[in-house]
Amino acid sequence: MSLNHFFTINMPYDIARSKDHTDKWVAFNREYQPLGKNIDDKRVDLHNEASQGLYFEAYKGINERFLVSIAYQVQRDVNRYIDKVWFYNDETNPVLHNDPKLWDDYFDRIKKLAKKAIKKF
């Protein structure tokens, strides 16, 4: 899919947990690329994070309860930990439907996430 909207290229579609560091996260756009990238049909391989130039960060207060509170949908790994959080899908995409409630729902999720501070190790 080739993205053609600012929203789908530059705004978070989902966040994914690092495979190496279970407490670190990175945000992706609708094309499963790091925010701002628009590469046709070349999804990032999370199993090979280093070669993708991905920068993961740990944030204070990112726990299961918080992740569920900001998620449209979650994915769990084999150990049942949440490893991916989606903020919308095609049916709830505010750009496609131009529905004020969908915009509010999306930005409420992003506002909660945006307030999280980085953990210092």
Disulfide bonds with the S-S distance in Angstrom:
none
